[in-house]
Amino acid sequence: MHPLRSSAVVGWLDVFTRNEYKDLFLESLTYCQKNKGLEIHTWCIMTNHVHLVFRSIEGQNPELLIGD
């Protein structure tokens, strides 16, 4: 089964309305895909939170993987 994670910004601030923050988040996901074994099945960036359906193809703990 794939973990479903929803992460919210502290205080539900609308930080993802700015492209530089969205780009930084996407760069981090790309890094984890290339270097940490992150396999993303689907994702959605909202203005103040993110939804991901993913798994670790290297068996890493999901909390540690996404924390990176």
mmCIF file of the N, C-alpha and C atoms, coordinates in Angstrom:
data_MODEL
# 
_entry.id   MODEL 
# 
loop_
_atom_site.group_PDB 
_atom_site.id 
_atom_site.type_symbol 
_atom_site.label_atom_id 
_atom_site.label_alt_id 
_atom_site.label_comp_id 
_atom_site.label_asym_id 
_atom_site.label_entity_id 
_atom_site.label_seq_id 
_atom_site.pdbx_PDB_ins_code 
_atom_site.Cartn_x 
_atom_site.Cartn_y 
_atom_site.Cartn_z 
_atom_site.occupancy 
_atom_site.B_iso_or_equiv 
_atom_site.pdbx_formal_charge 
_atom_site.auth_seq_id 
_atom_site.auth_comp_id 
_atom_site.auth_asym_id 
_atom_site.auth_atom_id 
_atom_site.pdbx_PDB_model_num 
ATOM 1   N N  . MET A 1 1  ? 0.841  -1.181 0.000  1.00 0.00 ? 1  MET A N  1 
ATOM 2   C CA . MET A 1 1  ? 0.000  0.000  0.000  1.00 0.00 ? 1  MET A CA 1 
ATOM 3   C C  . MET A 1 1  ? 0.885  1.242  0.000  1.00 0.00 ? 1  MET A C  1 
ATOM 4   N N  . HIS A 1 2  ? 0.462  2.259  -0.710 1.00 0.00 ? 2  HIS A N  1 
ATOM 5   C CA . HIS A 1 2  ? 1.233  3.491  -0.821 1.00 0.00 ? 2  HIS A CA 1 
ATOM 6   C C  . HIS A 1 2  ? 0.780  4.489  0.238  1.00 0.00 ? 2  HIS A C  1 
ATOM 7   N N  . PRO A 1 3  ? 1.731  5.139  0.887  1.00 0.00 ? 3  PRO A N  1 
ATOM 8   C CA . PRO A 1 3  ? 1.347  6.154  1.864  1.00 0.00 ? 3  PRO A CA 1 
ATOM 9   C C  . PRO A 1 3  ? 0.699  7.342  1.169  1.00 0.00 ? 3  PRO A C  1 
ATOM 10  N N  . LEU A 1 4  ? -0.335 7.860  1.762  1.00 0.00 ? 4  LEU A N  1 
ATOM 11  C CA . LEU A 1 4  ? -0.948 9.100  1.306  1.00 0.00 ? 4  LEU A CA 1 
ATOM 12  C C  . LEU A 1 4  ? -0.604 10.149 2.334  1.00 0.00 ? 4  LEU A C  1 
ATOM 13  N N  . ARG A 1 5  ? 0.030  11.180 1.910  1.00 0.00 ? 5  ARG A N  1 
ATOM 14  C CA . ARG A 1 5  ? 0.472  12.216 2.834  1.00 0.00 ? 5  ARG A CA 1 
ATOM 15  C C  . ARG A 1 5  ? -0.121 13.547 2.424  1.00 0.00 ? 5  ARG A C  1 
ATOM 16  N N  . SER A 1 6  ? -0.561 14.285 3.402  1.00 0.00 ? 6  SER A N  1 
ATOM 17  C CA . SER A 1 6  ? -0.997 15.654 3.195  1.00 0.00 ? 6  SER A CA 1 
ATOM 18  C C  . SER A 1 6  ? -0.221 16.500 4.185  1.00 0.00 ? 6  SER A C  1 
ATOM 19  N N  . SER A 1 7  ? 0.488  17.477 3.687  1.00 0.00 ? 7  SER A N  1 
ATOM 20  C CA . SER A 1 7  ? 1.288  18.335 4.541  1.00 0.00 ? 7  SER A CA 1 
ATOM 21  C C  . SER A 1 7  ? 0.786  19.754 4.427  1.00 0.00 ? 7  SER A C  1 
ATOM 22  N N  . ALA A 1 8  ? 0.597  20.377 5.569  1.00 0.00 ? 8  ALA A N  1 
ATOM 23  C CA . ALA A 1 8  ? 0.103  21.751 5.595  1.00 0.00 ? 8  ALA A CA 1 
ATOM 24  C C  . ALA A 1 8  ? 1.208  22.691 6.049  1.00 0.00 ? 8  ALA A C  1 
ATOM 25  N N  . VAL A 1 9  ? 1.109  23.910 5.601  1.00 0.00 ? 9  VAL A N  1 
ATOM 26  C CA . VAL A 1 9  ? 2.019  24.958 6.017  1.00 0.00 ? 9  VAL A CA 1 
ATOM 27  C C  . VAL A 1 9  ? 1.597  25.433 7.401  1.00 0.00 ? 9  VAL A C  1 
ATOM 28  N N  . VAL A 1 10 ? 2.570  25.743 8.245  1.00 0.00 ? 10 VAL A N  1 
ATOM 29  C CA . VAL A 1 10 ? 2.268  26.238 9.589  1.00 0.00 ? 10 VAL A CA 1 
ATOM 30  C C  . VAL A 1 10 ? 1.351  27.452 9.471  1.00 0.00 ? 10 VAL A C  1 
ATOM 31  N N  . GLY A 1 11 ? 0.259  27.423 10.217 1.00 0.00 ? 11 GLY A N  1 
ATOM 32  C CA . GLY A 1 11 ? -0.698 28.516 10.189 1.00 0.00 ? 11 GLY A CA 1 
ATOM 33  C C  . GLY A 1 11 ? -1.533 28.585 8.922  1.00 0.00 ? 11 GLY A C  1 
ATOM 34  N N  . TRP A 1 12 ? -1.415 27.572 8.076  1.00 0.00 ? 12 TRP A N  1 
ATOM 35  C CA . TRP A 1 12 ? -2.155 27.496 6.816  1.00 0.00 ? 12 TRP A CA 1 
ATOM 36  C C  . TRP A 1 12 ? -1.946 28.743 5.959  1.00 0.00 ? 12 TRP A C  1 
ATOM 37  N N  . LEU A 1 13 ? -0.725 29.299 5.995  1.00 0.00 ? 13 LEU A N  1 
ATOM 38  C CA . LEU A 1 13 ? -0.415 30.462 5.169  1.00 0.00 ? 13 LEU A CA 1 
ATOM 39  C C  . LEU A 1 13 ? -0.360 30.066 3.699  1.00 0.00 ? 13 LEU A C  1 
ATOM 40  N N  . ASP A 1 14 ? -0.763 30.934 2.830  1.00 0.00 ? 14 ASP A N  1 
ATOM 41  C CA . ASP A 1 14 ? -0.798 30.663 1.397  1.00 0.00 ? 14 ASP A CA 1 
ATOM 42  C C  . ASP A 1 14 ? 0.567  30.900 0.746  1.00 0.00 ? 14 ASP A C  1 
ATOM 43  N N  . VAL A 1 15 ? 1.558  30.114 1.129  1.00 0.00 ? 15 VAL A N  1 
ATOM 44  C CA . VAL A 1 15 ? 2.915  30.316 0.605  1.00 0.00 ? 15 VAL A CA 1 
ATOM 45  C C  . VAL A 1 15 ? 3.075  29.826 -0.829 1.00 0.00 ? 15 VAL A C  1 
ATOM 46  N N  . PHE A 1 16 ? 2.277  28.855 -1.247 1.00 0.00 ? 16 PHE A N  1 
ATOM 47  C CA . PHE A 1 16 ? 2.451  28.303 -2.585 1.00 0.00 ? 16 PHE A CA 1 
ATOM 48  C C  . PHE A 1 16 ? 1.788  29.151 -3.670 1.00 0.00 ? 16 PHE A C  1 
ATOM 49  N N  . THR A 1 17 ? 1.338  30.334 -3.324 1.00 0.00 ? 17 THR A N  1 
ATOM 50  C CA . THR A 1 17 ? 0.858  31.256 -4.347 1.00 0.00 ? 17 THR A CA 1 
ATOM 51  C C  . THR A 1 17 ? 2.042  31.922 -5.050 1.00 0.00 ? 17 THR A C  1 
ATOM 52  N N  . ARG A 1 18 ? 3.233  31.837 -4.449 1.00 0.00 ? 18 ARG A N  1 
ATOM 53  C CA . ARG A 1 18 ? 4.443  32.399 -5.045 1.00 0.00 ? 18 ARG A CA 1 
ATOM 54  C C  . ARG A 1 18 ? 5.207  31.299 -5.773 1.00 0.00 ? 18 ARG A C  1 
ATOM 55  N N  . ASN A 1 19 ? 5.537  31.552 -7.032 1.00 0.00 ? 19 ASN A N  1 
ATOM 56  C CA . ASN A 1 19 ? 6.202  30.543 -7.854 1.00 0.00 ? 19 ASN A CA 1 
ATOM 57  C C  . ASN A 1 19 ? 7.531  30.089 -7.283 1.00 0.00 ? 19 ASN A C  1 
ATOM 58  N N  . GLU A 1 20 ? 8.295  30.969 -6.652 1.00 0.00 ? 20 GLU A N  1 
ATOM 59  C CA . GLU A 1 20 ? 9.597  30.562 -6.131 1.00 0.00 ? 20 GLU A CA 1 
ATOM 60  C C  . GLU A 1 20 ? 9.469  29.502 -5.039 1.00 0.00 ? 20 GLU A C  1 
ATOM 61  N N  . TYR A 1 21 ? 8.397  29.531 -4.268 1.00 0.00 ? 21 TYR A N  1 
ATOM 62  C CA . TYR A 1 21 ? 8.198  28.504 -3.237 1.00 0.00 ? 21 TYR A CA 1 
ATOM 63  C C  . TYR A 1 21 ? 7.732  27.190 -3.860 1.00 0.00 ? 21 TYR A C  1 
ATOM 64  N N  . LYS A 1 22 ? 6.863  27.280 -4.852 1.00 0.00 ? 22 LYS A N  1 
ATOM 65  C CA . LYS A 1 22 ? 6.451  26.062 -5.562 1.00 0.00 ? 22 LYS A CA 1 
ATOM 66  C C  . LYS A 1 22 ? 7.648  25.421 -6.253 1.00 0.00 ? 22 LYS A C  1 
ATOM 67  N N  . ASP A 1 23 ? 8.464  26.243 -6.897 1.00 0.00 ? 23 ASP A N  1 
ATOM 68  C CA . ASP A 1 23 ? 9.643  25.729 -7.601 1.00 0.00 ? 23 ASP A CA 1 
ATOM 69  C C  . ASP A 1 23 ? 10.615 25.062 -6.640 1.00 0.00 ? 23 ASP A C  1 
ATOM 70  N N  . LEU A 1 24 ? 10.824 25.663 -5.488 1.00 0.00 ? 24 LEU A N  1 
ATOM 71  C CA . LEU A 1 24 ? 11.713 25.083 -4.481 1.00 0.00 ? 24 LEU A CA 1 
ATOM 72  C C  . LEU A 1 24 ? 11.185 23.731 -4.006 1.00 0.00 ? 24 LEU A C  1 
ATOM 73  N N  . PHE A 1 25 ? 9.888  23.642 -3.779 1.00 0.00 ? 25 PHE A N  1 
ATOM 74  C CA . PHE A 1 25 ? 9.285  22.381 -3.360 1.00 0.00 ? 25 PHE A CA 1 
ATOM 75  C C  . PHE A 1 25 ? 9.457  21.322 -4.446 1.00 0.00 ? 25 PHE A C  1 
ATOM 76  N N  . LEU A 1 26 ? 9.208  21.684 -5.699 1.00 0.00 ? 26 LEU A N  1 
ATOM 77  C CA . LEU A 1 26 ? 9.340  20.733 -6.799 1.00 0.00 ? 26 LEU A CA 1 
ATOM 78  C C  . LEU A 1 26 ? 10.792 20.303 -7.006 1.00 0.00 ? 26 LEU A C  1 
ATOM 79  N N  . GLU A 1 27 ? 11.733 21.219 -6.806 1.00 0.00 ? 27 GLU A N  1 
ATOM 80  C CA . GLU A 1 27 ? 13.147 20.853 -6.878 1.00 0.00 ? 27 GLU A CA 1 
ATOM 81  C C  . GLU A 1 27 ? 13.501 19.833 -5.795 1.00 0.00 ? 27 GLU A C  1 
ATOM 82  N N  . SER A 1 28 ? 12.932 20.010 -4.623 1.00 0.00 ? 28 SER A N  1 
ATOM 83  C CA . SER A 1 28 ? 13.178 19.069 -3.527 1.00 0.00 ? 28 SER A CA 1 
ATOM 84  C C  . SER A 1 28 ? 12.614 17.687 -3.851 1.00 0.00 ? 28 SER A C  1 
ATOM 85  N N  . LEU A 1 29 ? 11.426 17.647 -4.438 1.00 0.00 ? 29 LEU A N  1 
ATOM 86  C CA . LEU A 1 29 ? 10.849 16.357 -4.843 1.00 0.00 ? 29 LEU A CA 1 
ATOM 87  C C  . LEU A 1 29 ? 11.710 15.692 -5.907 1.00 0.00 ? 29 LEU A C  1 
ATOM 88  N N  . THR A 1 30 ? 12.180 16.459 -6.874 1.00 0.00 ? 30 THR A N  1 
ATOM 89  C CA . THR A 1 30 ? 13.034 15.923 -7.925 1.00 0.00 ? 30 THR A CA 1 
ATOM 90  C C  . THR A 1 30 ? 14.321 15.354 -7.335 1.00 0.00 ? 30 THR A C  1 
ATOM 91  N N  . TYR A 1 31 ? 14.906 16.069 -6.386 1.00 0.00 ? 31 TYR A N  1 
ATOM 92  C CA . TYR A 1 31 ? 16.115 15.580 -5.714 1.00 0.00 ? 31 TYR A CA 1 
ATOM 93  C C  . TYR A 1 31 ? 15.843 14.237 -5.039 1.00 0.00 ? 31 TYR A C  1 
ATOM 94  N N  . CYS A 1 32 ? 14.729 14.154 -4.322 1.00 0.00 ? 32 CYS A N  1 
ATOM 95  C CA . CYS A 1 32 ? 14.401 12.902 -3.628 1.00 0.00 ? 32 CYS A CA 1 
ATOM 96  C C  . CYS A 1 32 ? 14.120 11.775 -4.616 1.00 0.00 ? 32 CYS A C  1 
ATOM 97  N N  . GLN A 1 33 ? 13.566 12.089 -5.772 1.00 0.00 ? 33 GLN A N  1 
ATOM 98  C CA . GLN A 1 33 ? 13.348 11.069 -6.794 1.00 0.00 ? 33 GLN A CA 1 
ATOM 99  C C  . GLN A 1 33 ? 14.681 10.536 -7.320 1.00 0.00 ? 33 GLN A C  1 
ATOM 100 N N  . LYS A 1 34 ? 15.618 11.427 -7.572 1.00 0.00 ? 34 LYS A N  1 
ATOM 101 C CA . LYS A 1 34 ? 16.896 11.044 -8.163 1.00 0.00 ? 34 LYS A CA 1 
ATOM 102 C C  . LYS A 1 34 ? 17.860 10.420 -7.162 1.00 0.00 ? 34 LYS A C  1 
ATOM 103 N N  . ASN A 1 35 ? 17.779 10.834 -5.899 1.00 0.00 ? 35 ASN A N  1 
ATOM 104 C CA . ASN A 1 35 ? 18.804 10.450 -4.928 1.00 0.00 ? 35 ASN A CA 1 
ATOM 105 C C  . ASN A 1 35 ? 18.318 9.647  -3.729 1.00 0.00 ? 35 ASN A C  1 
ATOM 106 N N  . LYS A 1 36 ? 17.004 9.621  -3.494 1.00 0.00 ? 36 LYS A N  1 
ATOM 107 C CA . LYS A 1 36 ? 16.494 8.974  -2.287 1.00 0.00 ? 36 LYS A CA 1 
ATOM 108 C C  . LYS A 1 36 ? 15.524 7.831  -2.558 1.00 0.00 ? 36 LYS A C  1 
ATOM 109 N N  . GLY A 1 37 ? 15.244 7.540  -3.833 1.00 0.00 ? 37 GLY A N  1 
ATOM 110 C CA . GLY A 1 37 ? 14.339 6.438  -4.153 1.00 0.00 ? 37 GLY A CA 1 
ATOM 111 C C  . GLY A 1 37 ? 12.866 6.779  -4.007 1.00 0.00 ? 37 GLY A C  1 
ATOM 112 N N  . LEU A 1 38 ? 12.525 8.058  -4.136 1.00 0.00 ? 38 LEU A N  1 
ATOM 113 C CA . LEU A 1 38 ? 11.131 8.486  -4.047 1.00 0.00 ? 38 LEU A CA 1 
ATOM 114 C C  . LEU A 1 38 ? 10.429 8.189  -5.367 1.00 0.00 ? 38 LEU A C  1 
ATOM 115 N N  . GLU A 1 39 ? 9.322  7.485  -5.291 1.00 0.00 ? 39 GLU A N  1 
ATOM 116 C CA . GLU A 1 39 ? 8.488  7.224  -6.471 1.00 0.00 ? 39 GLU A CA 1 
ATOM 117 C C  . GLU A 1 39 ? 7.145  7.892  -6.228 1.00 0.00 ? 39 GLU A C  1 
ATOM 118 N N  . ILE A 1 40 ? 6.834  8.887  -7.036 1.00 0.00 ? 40 ILE A N  1 
ATOM 119 C CA . ILE A 1 40 ? 5.598  9.653  -6.868 1.00 0.00 ? 40 ILE A CA 1 
ATOM 120 C C  . ILE A 1 40 ? 4.551  9.118  -7.838 1.00 0.00 ? 40 ILE A C  1 
ATOM 121 N N  . HIS A 1 41 ? 3.380  8.818  -7.298 1.00 0.00 ? 41 HIS A N  1 
ATOM 122 C CA . HIS A 1 41 ? 2.281  8.329  -8.131 1.00 0.00 ? 41 HIS A CA 1 
ATOM 123 C C  . HIS A 1 41 ? 1.354  9.464  -8.536 1.00 0.00 ? 41 HIS A C  1 
ATOM 124 N N  . THR A 1 42 ? 1.113  10.398 -7.635 1.00 0.00 ? 42 THR A N  1 
ATOM 125 C CA . THR A 1 42 ? 0.316  11.581 -7.947 1.00 0.00 ? 42 THR A CA 1 
ATOM 126 C C  . THR A 1 42 ? 0.610  12.654 -6.909 1.00 0.00 ? 42 THR A C  1 
ATOM 127 N N  . TRP A 1 43 ? 0.389  13.893 -7.279 1.00 0.00 ? 43 TRP A N  1 
ATOM 128 C CA . TRP A 1 43 ? 0.634  14.994 -6.355 1.00 0.00 ? 43 TRP A CA 1 
ATOM 129 C C  . TRP A 1 43 ? -0.253 16.167 -6.724 1.00 0.00 ? 43 TRP A C  1 
ATOM 130 N N  . CYS A 1 44 ? -0.448 17.041 -5.747 1.00 0.00 ? 44 CYS A N  1 
ATOM 131 C CA . CYS A 1 44 ? -1.258 18.234 -5.955 1.00 0.00 ? 44 CYS A CA 1 
ATOM 132 C C  . CYS A 1 44 ? -0.755 19.313 -5.002 1.00 0.00 ? 44 CYS A C  1 
ATOM 133 N N  . ILE A 1 45 ? -0.381 20.450 -5.543 1.00 0.00 ? 45 ILE A N  1 
ATOM 134 C CA . ILE A 1 45 ? 0.030  21.579 -4.712 1.00 0.00 ? 45 ILE A CA 1 
ATOM 135 C C  . ILE A 1 45 ? -1.142 22.546 -4.632 1.00 0.00 ? 45 ILE A C  1 
ATOM 136 N N  . MET A 1 46 ? -1.614 22.778 -3.422 1.00 0.00 ? 46 MET A N  1 
ATOM 137 C CA . MET A 1 46 ? -2.658 23.770 -3.164 1.00 0.00 ? 46 MET A CA 1 
ATOM 138 C C  . MET A 1 46 ? -1.969 25.041 -2.667 1.00 0.00 ? 46 MET A C  1 
ATOM 139 N N  . THR A 1 47 ? -2.710 26.073 -2.390 1.00 0.00 ? 47 THR A N  1 
ATOM 140 C CA . THR A 1 47 ? -2.086 27.325 -1.960 1.00 0.00 ? 47 THR A CA 1 
ATOM 141 C C  . THR A 1 47 ? -1.387 27.204 -0.615 1.00 0.00 ? 47 THR A C  1 
ATOM 142 N N  . ASN A 1 48 ? -1.894 26.313 0.258  1.00 0.00 ? 48 ASN A N  1 
ATOM 143 C CA . ASN A 1 48 ? -1.335 26.231 1.613  1.00 0.00 ? 48 ASN A CA 1 
ATOM 144 C C  . ASN A 1 48 ? -1.043 24.806 2.083  1.00 0.00 ? 48 ASN A C  1 
ATOM 145 N N  . HIS A 1 49 ? -1.113 23.844 1.178  1.00 0.00 ? 49 HIS A N  1 
ATOM 146 C CA . HIS A 1 49 ? -0.754 22.473 1.533  1.00 0.00 ? 49 HIS A CA 1 
ATOM 147 C C  . HIS A 1 49 ? -0.491 21.650 0.279  1.00 0.00 ? 49 HIS A C  1 
ATOM 148 N N  . VAL A 1 50 ? 0.040  20.455 0.503  1.00 0.00 ? 50 VAL A N  1 
ATOM 149 C CA . VAL A 1 50 ? 0.433  19.572 -0.593 1.00 0.00 ? 50 VAL A CA 1 
ATOM 150 C C  . VAL A 1 50 ? -0.116 18.176 -0.318 1.00 0.00 ? 50 VAL A C  1 
ATOM 151 N N  . HIS A 1 51 ? -0.570 17.499 -1.357 1.00 0.00 ? 51 HIS A N  1 
ATOM 152 C CA . HIS A 1 51 ? -0.970 16.093 -1.269 1.00 0.00 ? 51 HIS A CA 1 
ATOM 153 C C  . HIS A 1 51 ? -0.004 15.277 -2.133 1.00 0.00 ? 51 HIS A C  1 
ATOM 154 N N  . LEU A 1 52 ? 0.471  14.161 -1.594 1.00 0.00 ? 52 LEU A N  1 
ATOM 155 C CA . LEU A 1 52 ? 1.353  13.259 -2.334 1.00 0.00 ? 52 LEU A CA 1 
ATOM 156 C C  . LEU A 1 52 ? 0.902  11.826 -2.129 1.00 0.00 ? 52 LEU A C  1 
ATOM 157 N N  . VAL A 1 53 ? 0.924  11.044 -3.187 1.00 0.00 ? 53 VAL A N  1 
ATOM 158 C CA . VAL A 1 53 ? 0.806  9.596  -3.080 1.00 0.00 ? 53 VAL A CA 1 
ATOM 159 C C  . VAL A 1 53 ? 2.131  9.081  -3.621 1.00 0.00 ? 53 VAL A C  1 
ATOM 160 N N  . PHE A 1 54 ? 2.902  8.439  -2.751 1.00 0.00 ? 54 PHE A N  1 
ATOM 161 C CA . PHE A 1 54 ? 4.255  8.047  -3.112 1.00 0.00 ? 54 PHE A CA 1 
ATOM 162 C C  . PHE A 1 54 ? 4.658  6.793  -2.376 1.00 0.00 ? 54 PHE A C  1 
ATOM 163 N N  . ARG A 1 55 ? 5.821  6.274  -2.767 1.00 0.00 ? 55 ARG A N  1 
ATOM 164 C CA . ARG A 1 55 ? 6.417  5.172  -2.034 1.00 0.00 ? 55 ARG A CA 1 
ATOM 165 C C  . ARG A 1 55 ? 7.929  5.283  -2.163 1.00 0.00 ? 55 ARG A C  1 
ATOM 166 N N  . SER A 1 56 ? 8.610  4.586  -1.284 1.00 0.00 ? 56 SER A N  1 
ATOM 167 C CA . SER A 1 56 ? 10.061 4.503  -1.354 1.00 0.00 ? 56 SER A CA 1 
ATOM 168 C C  . SER A 1 56 ? 10.422 3.207  -2.061 1.00 0.00 ? 56 SER A C  1 
ATOM 169 N N  . ILE A 1 57 ? 11.116 3.319  -3.188 1.00 0.00 ? 57 ILE A N  1 
ATOM 170 C CA . ILE A 1 57 ? 11.520 2.107  -3.905 1.00 0.00 ? 57 ILE A CA 1 
ATOM 171 C C  . ILE A 1 57 ? 12.760 1.487  -3.269 1.00 0.00 ? 57 ILE A C  1 
ATOM 172 N N  . GLU A 1 58 ? 13.318 2.171  -2.278 1.00 0.00 ? 58 GLU A N  1 
ATOM 173 C CA . GLU A 1 58 ? 14.470 1.639  -1.553 1.00 0.00 ? 58 GLU A CA 1 
ATOM 174 C C  . GLU A 1 58 ? 14.099 1.194  -0.137 1.00 0.00 ? 58 GLU A C  1 
ATOM 175 N N  . GLY A 1 59 ? 12.805 1.187  0.182  1.00 0.00 ? 59 GLY A N  1 
ATOM 176 C CA . GLY A 1 59 ? 12.330 0.710  1.472  1.00 0.00 ? 59 GLY A CA 1 
ATOM 177 C C  . GLY A 1 59 ? 12.565 1.652  2.635  1.00 0.00 ? 59 GLY A C  1 
ATOM 178 N N  . GLN A 1 60 ? 12.881 2.902  2.358  1.00 0.00 ? 60 GLN A N  1 
ATOM 179 C CA . GLN A 1 60 ? 13.108 3.868  3.431  1.00 0.00 ? 60 GLN A CA 1 
ATOM 180 C C  . GLN A 1 60 ? 11.787 4.240  4.110  1.00 0.00 ? 60 GLN A C  1 
ATOM 181 N N  . ASN A 1 61 ? 11.852 4.554  5.384  1.00 0.00 ? 61 ASN A N  1 
ATOM 182 C CA . ASN A 1 61 ? 10.705 5.014  6.141  1.00 0.00 ? 61 ASN A CA 1 
ATOM 183 C C  . ASN A 1 61 ? 10.134 6.255  5.456  1.00 0.00 ? 61 ASN A C  1 
ATOM 184 N N  . PRO A 1 62 ? 8.819  6.267  5.139  1.00 0.00 ? 62 PRO A N  1 
ATOM 185 C CA . PRO A 1 62 ? 8.222  7.409  4.421  1.00 0.00 ? 62 PRO A CA 1 
ATOM 186 C C  . PRO A 1 62 ? 8.417  8.759  5.133  1.00 0.00 ? 62 PRO A C  1 
ATOM 187 N N  . GLU A 1 63 ? 8.349  8.763  6.464  1.00 0.00 ? 63 GLU A N  1 
ATOM 188 C CA . GLU A 1 63 ? 8.516  10.012 7.204  1.00 0.00 ? 63 GLU A CA 1 
ATOM 189 C C  . GLU A 1 63 ? 9.929  10.574 7.020  1.00 0.00 ? 63 GLU A C  1 
ATOM 190 N N  . LEU A 1 64 ? 10.917 9.693  6.998  1.00 0.00 ? 64 LEU A N  1 
ATOM 191 C CA . LEU A 1 64 ? 12.292 10.136 6.808  1.00 0.00 ? 64 LEU A CA 1 
ATOM 192 C C  . LEU A 1 64 ? 12.531 10.570 5.365  1.00 0.00 ? 64 LEU A C  1 
ATOM 193 N N  . LEU A 1 65 ? 11.944 9.856  4.433  1.00 0.00 ? 65 LEU A N  1 
ATOM 194 C CA . LEU A 1 65 ? 12.127 10.174 3.022  1.00 0.00 ? 65 LEU A CA 1 
ATOM 195 C C  . LEU A 1 65 ? 11.542 11.545 2.710  1.00 0.00 ? 65 LEU A C  1 
ATOM 196 N N  . ILE A 1 66 ? 10.348 11.789 3.110  1.00 0.00 ? 66 ILE A N  1 
ATOM 197 C CA . ILE A 1 66 ? 9.693  13.057 2.794  1.00 0.00 ? 66 ILE A CA 1 
ATOM 198 C C  . ILE A 1 66 ? 10.265 14.194 3.644  1.00 0.00 ? 66 ILE A C  1 
ATOM 199 N N  . GLY A 1 67 ? 10.824 13.861 4.799  1.00 0.00 ? 67 GLY A N  1 
ATOM 200 C CA . GLY A 1 67 ? 11.486 14.872 5.624  1.00 0.00 ? 67 GLY A CA 1 
ATOM 201 C C  . GLY A 1 67 ? 12.713 15.436 4.957  1.00 0.00 ? 67 GLY A C  1 
ATOM 202 N N  . ASP A 1 68 ? 13.354 14.641 4.115  1.00 0.00 ? 68 ASP A N  1 
ATOM 203 C CA . ASP A 1 68 ? 14.518 15.116 3.371  1.00 0.00 ? 68 ASP A CA 1 
ATOM 204 C C  . ASP A 1 68 ? 14.116 16.147 2.346  1.00 0.00 ? 68 ASP A C  1 
# 
